[in-house]
């Protein structure tokens, strides 16, 4: 308010009133002080517009005012222990069921944005910023439940809570098992091959040389495996079709692929694409029994361990037996 022409102007003599429009519910204009005050009871959907008149010594002045009343939104998240996850198994759980809001009759959970405020999710899992879904495929078993804080933001209001989640080891049924120098392999009842442990030469067959604390699938052998043998640093497997595959260290040709190149995934053994009944892998050499009872060996032969009457390293070759067939062997 501004007054001219009255050297003795006294604002306390002015009187105030709303002459057009209205104040938002819960607010009022004090006729003596000109103060708009109160507790708004509802949010405005558009700016509220109203005309105020001030009267001083029979003189009037008017002006139009407008303002918004924002919703008093309170977002609340309830902390919880989330459902348990399993290594190498797809996982998904939504945090929206833990979300609530007050102060917004038209609350839309889909408009909420999610983020991690503190801590981290287990490896392989992530939080979707739009849906609030924790999802992914865990890659590592937790030694204790992982704890993390989630922030949910909606129309300028935030809520946060602490969640915990445990990742357990993969569960599968085993039909056959073999233990190598520092690694282990198992055939599942579904015919898949899984290995774990030391992997410095690729003996786990998972395309890497990374040691694994939990079982991982052998590349290309998720089904159809009937036999396995874990050597010191290499591994061999027999498929339903009688095909023999090996992987890992190959410095002595123990993989039988006509090279001395280490392999991080299974390779076919030369000449044994079919007709193999079983296999046995040792430190530097390997032997296989064929379905006709024959025996083939390859790899290091410095002590004649291949049985070919020499000390020459070999690719797979047939050993000659005059009067008997081979049913089983151990290198």
Secondary structure, DSSP 8 states (H G I E B T S, - for coil): ----S-TT--GGG-EEEEEEE---TTEEE-TTT--EEE---S--SS-EEEEEEEEETTEEEEEEEEE------EEEE--EE---EETTSEEEEESGGGEEEES-TT--GGG-EEEEEEE---TTEEE-TTT-EEEEE--S--SS-EEEEEEEEETTEEEEEEEEE-EE-----EEEEEE-SSEEEEEETTS-EEEEE--TTSTT-SSS---EEEEEE-TT-SS-EEEEEE-SSEEEEEETTS-EEEEE--TTSTT-SSS---EEEEEE-TT-SS-EEEEEE-SSEEEEEETTS-EEEEE--TTSTT-SSS---EEEEEE--SS--------
